[in-house]
Amino acid sequence: MSHVMAMAVQTLHPKAQATIGPWTENGFYYDFDNPEPFTDADLKAIKKEMGKIIGRRLPLDRIEVSRSEAERRIQSQNEPYKLEILAGIQEPITLYTLGEQWWDLCAGPHVANTSELNPKAFELESVAGAYWRGDETKAQLQRIYGTAWETPEQLAEYKRRKEEALRRDHRRLGADLDLFSIEDGAGAGLVFWHPRGARMRLLIEDFWRQAHFADDYELLYTPHVADISLWKTSGHLDFYSESMFGPMQVDEREYQLKPMNCPFHVLTYASTLRSYRELPIRWAELGTVYRYERPGVMHGLMRVRGFTQDDAHVFCLPNQIGDEILRVLNLTETILSTFDFINYEINLSTRPEKSIGEDAVWELATNGLIEALDRKGWAYKIDEGGGAFYGPKIDLKIEDAIGRMWQCSTIQLDFNLPERFDLEYVAADGSRQRPIMIHRAIFGSLERFFGIMTENYAGDFPFWLAPEQIRLLPVTDEVMPYAETVLTDLKAAGIRATIDRSGERLGKLIRNGEQMKIPVLGVIGAQEAENKTLSLRSRRDGDLGALDLSTVAEAARQANGQRAASLGLKPA
């Protein structure tokens, strides 16, 4: 379909130069260098022209040509981008023609004839800017996105899912619910947590800490910067410098913002000689790191330049690998399931061709990961050769409420940093041995996980996590003293409660509360004030009727303690 679109574009816009047009998960796109910007009207015209091309039942023929023949064809059509693409193609070089009017460099395969494409099952969706080869120093192109399906019904379902994804977009919800912002005045990719979002973040962090203490972890706090020599020793300066911010000069020494927490945990381990009796050592940190991201790839909370990783490192003996990995998997499930992520896709990545470490250690480590996954009973796929050069790893994706998979947790064995920093422990026989190091992140980063979680809940957060749990709606000024008493009692019970003091009519008060997705609204009128009750409306459970304050407070206390989605009270 991308070839059909490119042919249609160049038919209607002869000066447009075509570059690349790959397929995507849900469709396709094509990048063009066109003198004028494409408009919505242009997209409609291009779609209409595509329908005509499909209706002509043009064959798509594969032609194998020599490099010189391909160069001749490209030069005759003045397509400089295609020449650059050709330079990177290994032989055989193949073209695909659309009838006798149009052709493109392509490896295929394709349908045999445009009649196999359904003219009622595709859509051109949008135009966006894109740099040639993804390099902002090169030409800026126009990218037209499209989607294509076998039937109109499939297209309609895709559109429905897309609209649902837009409804759940964490960037829109973050603004609507006043959770966070990214301020241009401070710079791109830097997150400002507003009071409501900050309250939620604190709840997440507190739960995370409690879960780690319960699993025999200790917490670390480490600096945000370090002498550049640390990053040379760790290898980050050699292998990761493009993602690091530049150094700063302080007291004739160069310091670098940390892109990762790992070297700091390694230095902490190396601060004293360890005994085998101390292992395993489990250390965790909510550590803020800073990484350079190109302007074109930053996206809300999903890709930012400053973020907090829930890093942990386990230093253990070789024969402890299986037990420690299983322990991490159990903790991962405990934490993710608390936020209603219960379906996972798991990949085990094994040793690549270029790697460090002895064969016996790699085999022991890989077998330890496999053993832990098998003991856990989780299905997984093996990505042969997909591990890092310094150790095998497990990647875990989570499924959200509308079926999307998100990369989340990572468990990575590392033979590199212990070697680089000469980490040791005293073994039972008195010899000095190298510990096994396990990197582990469950959320990945708090910012990205918060974005995924917000979209999963569509901003309708469970009661225990909501920044504002109960909003009191006084109907008249006369009942305000009772509302103040209720507010004091609810706060004393540890409930995040507020009063709407706007003085609006009850209908508007309720609508405002519903727009902010407050879990529970408590209406207070003259009757409630006289009877010392609250009339509750729950987003999840409906109208709960008039309840006395002690019942509401106790239900809320229990819901918070159990990290429940709602108060658990039955409707009246």
N, C-alpha and C positions, 0 to 999 in steps of 0.2 A: 504493500500500500504506500510505503514511503516513496517508491519510484513513481507511482502514479501521481502522488502529490507534487514531486519535483518536476515531472513533465508538465503538469497543469500550471505550476508557478512560472516555469520558463516559457510556456505558451502565452500566458497573460502578461508576463514581465520579462521580455527578452533580454534585458540588461542584468537580470539576476544571475549571479554565479553560484553554482551548487557546490557544496563541500561534502559533508557526510550525512547519512540518513539511517541510523541504526534502529532496531526494534527496542522497545522497553518492556517492562513487566506488563503494562496495560495498553500498549499501543506502539507508537513510533514517533520520531521527530526528524526534521531535516533542517540543517543550518544553511542559510543563504547570505551572500553579500549582495545587497540590493541598494541602489542609490536612495530610494525612498522607503520610509517605514511602512510596514504592512498594517493596514487598518482592519477593523471588524468587517467593513464592506468588502475589503480584499479577500478576507477569509471566506465570506459567503460566495464570492465569485470563484475562488479557487475550488471550493467544495463542489460547486455546480459543474465546473470544468472536469473535475475528477469523475463525476457521475457520467459525463459524456464519454470520457476515455474508457471507463469500465464497460459502458454500453457498446463500444466499438469492438469488443471481444478481441482485443489485440493479444497476440502471442508473446510470451516472455521467453526469449531464446538465449541460451548460454553459448557464448563464443569465446574460444581460447585464442589469444593473440600474443604476438611477440612484444617485448618491451618497446621496441622501436615503433611498432604499429600503434601501440597504445599511446605513446608520446605524440605521434602524428595526429591521431584522432583528437587528443586533448588540445593540442596547440591550434588545430583548425577551428575549434569551438571557443578558444580563448577562455580556458578554465584553469587558471594558475593553481588553484587549490588542489585540483585533481592531480597536477604534476607532482606536488609535494606528497600527496597520498601514494601515488605510483612509486615514488622513490623508496617507500617503506614496505612495499609489497614483495613477497617472495614469489618466484615462479612456481606453478603456472599462473599467468595473469588472465583473468576472465572478465568478460563484459556480459551484461544482460541487456538485451534490446527490448523496447516496447514498440512492436511493429517495426516500421522502417523510419519512424520519425525521431526516436529518442533512445539513448543508451546511457549506461552508467557502469563504472567500475564496481564490481561486486563479486563476492565469493559464492553467494546463494546459500541454500537453494530457494526456489520460489514456486508459486503456482504456475501451471502451464499456460494459463490464459486469463485475461482480466475478467472473463465471464464467471470465473470461480469466486470473484469478490462480490460481496453483497452491497449494492449501492445504498441500501436503506439501513445498513448496520455499521456505519462509520461516522465519525464526527471530527471536525477540526476544533481544537479546544482553546488554544491561546497562542500568543506570540511573546517571546521573552528574549532578552539579550544574552549573548554567549560569546566568549572569546575564542578565537581560533586556537585549537589545540589546548583549550583551557588556560591559556597564558594571557594575563591581563596586559602584557606588553605588546601583544599582537592585535590583529584587526578584530573589531567588534562586529559580530554577525547578528542575524535575526533568526531565532529558532522557532519554527512552527511545530507545535505539538498536536498530535492526533491520536485517535483510538479507533480500532477496527475489531469487529466481532463477526461471528458466523450468522447471527440472527438479530433482528431488531429487538427481540425480547432480552437478549444478552446485553445489548447496548443500553436498553432502558434500565436494567439492573445495575450496570456499571455506573450510570448517571446517578441512580439512587444512592449507591454506596459512596460516590464522590460527594454528593450533597450532604450525606451524613458525616463524612469526614470533615467537610467545611464547617458543619454545625459544631463539631467537636474540636476544631482547631484551637490549640492551646494559646496561640497568640491573641486571638479574638477573646477567648474566655479570660485570659490573664488581664486584659484591659477591662472587660465588662464586669468582672468580679473584683477588680482592684487588687490583684495579687502581685504583679511584678511589672516592670517596664525595662526597656533598654533605651537609655537617653543619649541622643546624638551629642549633647554637650559634653559627655564624658568619654565618648568613643564607642565604636562598634563592638558588639560581642561582649559587653560588660553588663551584668544583670543587677538591677536595683530591686530588692525585695521590699515590697510595700508591707505595712503592718499586718494585713490579713495573710499575705503569702508568707511573711516571716514567722507568723504564729504557726502556720502549717509546717513550715520547714523545721521549726523547733520541735514540734510533736514527732515528726519523722525521725529527727536526729535522736531525740530522747528514747524512742522505741528501739532504734538501731543500737544505741549504747547499751540499753538494758539487755537486749538479745545477745550482745557480744559478751557482756559480763557473765551472763548465765551460761555461756558456752566456753568459759575459762580463757577469754581474751583479756589482755591488758591494753590500755589506750596510750597512744603517744601524741605529743604535739611537737611539731618540728618547724624550723624557720621557712619563710617564703623565698629566701634567696640564699645563695652559697657562692663561695669562691669558685671561679671558673675552673680551677684545677680539679674540683670534685667531678665536674661534668666531663672533663677529659679522662679521668680515671674510669668513670662509669661507662664511657663510650658514647654518651649522648651527644657530645659535641661532634663526634665523627659521623654518627648515623642518624641524628635527629635534629641537626642544627637548623634545617629549613623550617621546623615547627617551633623553634625557640626564639624568644625576643632577644634583642641585642644586649650585649654586656653593659654594665654601668661602672664607672670609675669611682672608687671610694678609698681614700687614704692610700693611694698608689697601688691598690689591688683591684682586680676586675671581679665583679660579682654578676651573677646571672639569676634571673627569676627561674624558679623551678618549674619544669614541665612535667615532672613526675615526683612522687614521694619516695620511690624505692631506695635511692642512694642514702637518704637520711636514715631509713630504718637499718640499712646495712651498717652505717657508721655507728648507730646505737648498739647493734650487736657486737661490733668490733671494739667497743669502748672498754671491754674487759674480757679476759679469757674465760670461755664457757666450758662446762663439763657436760659429758653425755647424759648425766643425771638430770640436767636442767631441761633437756629437750624432750618434747617439742616446746618451743617458745612461740606464742601466738600474740602478735601485736597488730592493732588496728588503729586507723587514724582517719578522721574526716579532714583531709588535707587539701587546701586550695592550691591549684596549679594554674599555670598560665602558658597558653600555646598560641602560636600565630596561626590564624586561619585566613585564607584569602577572602576578600570581600564577597565574592560571588557564591561562597558555600555556606556562609553563616545563615542560620535559620532559627529564629526564636530562641528557645532554650535548648534546642537539639544540637546546635553547633555554635559554640561561643568561644571567647578567648580567655575568659577567666571562669573556672568552675571548681567545684569541690568533689573530689573522688572519695568514695568509701573504700580506701585502700586497706588491705591487711596483708601481712607477710608471716608465713609460718616457717620457722627454721627447725628442721627435724632430722632424724637419723634415716638412712636409706630404708630400713625395715619398717618405718612408721608411715611411709608414703600412703599406702592404701587406706589405713585408718584415718589419716588426716584429711585426705581427699573426701572420703565418705562423710566425715564430720562437716566439711565445708558444704557438701551437697545438701546435707540435712539442714544446716543453718540457712542456706540459700532458699530452700523450700519454705522454711518457717517464715522468713522475712517477706518473700514475694507473695506468698499466699495470704498474708495479712492484708495486702493491698488488692486482693482478689485476682491475682495472676496465678492460675493453676495449670495452664496448658503450656508446655514447653517444647521447643525443638532443640536438640542437642547434637553438637558435632565434636568429635574427637580428632584432633589434628596431630599427625605423627611426624617423624623426623624427615626434614627436607634433605636434598642432596648436599647443600652446603650447611654444615653445622659444626658445633664444637662439642667436646665431651666424648668420653669413652663409650664404646658400643654397649658394654655391660651396664653402664649407668643409664643410658637411653632405654635399654630393654627393661630394666628394673622400673624406671619411671613410667614408661608407657603401660607396662603391665599393671602398675599401681593404679593408674587412671581407669583402665579397663575393669580391674577388680572392683574398684569403688562404684563404678556405674552399674556393674552387674549386681553387686550387693544391694544397691539402691533400687534396682529393678526398673530403671529408666531406659527406654529405647534410645538408641543413638546411631548416628551415621559416622563412618570413618572417612576423614579427609586425608588420604595417603599423601605424605610429603607436605602437608599444609601447616605444619608446626613452625614456630620461630626457630631461628638458627641456634638458640640457646636452650630449647626444651619443648616438649610436647604440651598441648593445652586442651582444655575443654571450653567451648563457647556455648552459651545458653541464650536462646531467643524466647521471648514471652509473647503470647497471643493476647490481643486486646479484645474489647467487647464487640468489635465489628470484623474480627478475623484477621487483622493485620499482625504480622510478626515483627518484633523489634529486638535488635541485638541488645542484650542487657548484661548478663553476668559472664565473667571470664575467670578461669582457674588455670594458671600458667606455671609450669615448673621451669626453674632457671638454674642452669649450670654456669652461666656467664658471670654474673655479679659476684658470687662467692669466690670465683677464680680471680677476677680483677682486683677485688679488695682483700684477697688472701684470708678469707674467713676460715676459722678453725674451731674445733672443740677438742677437748682431751677425751680420748676413747677409753674404754674399760681397761685396755692393756697399757695405758699411759702414752700411746702414740697420738700425734696430732692428725686429725682427719677433717675433711671438708664437709660442712653440713649441706643438706638439701634445702633449697629455698623455694617456697611456693608463693607466688603472687596471687592475689585474689581480690576481686571487686564484685559486689553483688548488685548494687544499683548501677554501677559504672560511674556515673556522676549524679549528684543530687539534682542538678539542673535538668539534665536530660530525662532522668527518671520522673521528675516532677511534671515535665511536659507530657511524657507518655501517660502517666497516671491521670493527669487532668483530662486528656483526650479519652482515656478508657472510661472514666466516670462522666464524661461530657460536662464537667464542672459540678456535677451533683454529688458532692463528696459524702461519704458515710458520716454518721453522726459523730463518731469519736474523733474524726480528722477535720471536721468543718471548722473554719476559723471563727465563725459565729454560730453557736449551736441553737440557741433559743432567742428569738426577738420578741419582746413584749410590745403589744399594740394597745396603748390606752385610748379608749374611745372618746373620752372627754377629759378636760383639765381636772375635773373634780376627783377622778380616780387616780391621778398622778401620784399622790402620797402612797397609796397602796402599791402601785407599780414600782415605786422606789424601794419599798420594803421587800417585795418579791425579788427585785434585782439583787439586793444585798444578800438575801438568803441563798439565791441560786449561785452567786459568785462564791459565797462561803462554802458551798458544796462542791466547788471546783468546776463549775459549769460556765462556759463562755456565753454569757447572756448580755443583751443590750436592751435599751428602750428606744423606740422610734419616737423622737420628740418633735417631729415635723408639724404635728397638728392637722394633718390631712384627714380626709374622710376615711372611714374604715375600709371601703373598697380599694382606695388608692394605697393605703397602708399594706393591705394584703398583697396587692399587685407588686408593690415595691419589694416586699419580702420574697415573693416567688421569683421575681427577676434576679435577685441576688442569690437564689437557690438556698435560702436559709432552711435547715432541716425541720425546725419546729417554730411555728408562730403561736404566741400566746395572747389571745384577745382578752382584754380586761375592760368590762363595762361595769355599770352600777351593780348589777346582780353578782358578778364575780367578786367585786370589792366587798359587797355585803356578806357573801358566803365564804370569803377567803379562799377562792378557787381560781383556776385558770381554764379558759376554753381553748383547747389545743387543736391546731391543724398541723398534721405531719405530712411532709412531701411523700414519704414512702408508705405510710399507713392510713392516710386520709384523716377525716374528722374524728378526733379522740374524745370529744365532749368535754364537759366541765370536770376537772380533777382538782383535788386539794394539793397544796404546794408540796407537802411532804412526799406524796406519791410521785409527783413529777421529779422532785430532787433525787429520790432514791432510784428511780428508773434511769435517770441521766447518769448518776454515779455508777450504776452497774454497767450501763452501755459504754461508758468511758473505760471502765476496768476491763471489760471483755473486748474492747475495740470493736464494738458492734456498729452495724449500719444504721440502726434506728433505736428508738427508745424501747421497743419491744412491748409497748402497750397495745391492747386491742381496741379497735374503733368502738365508739359508743353504739 
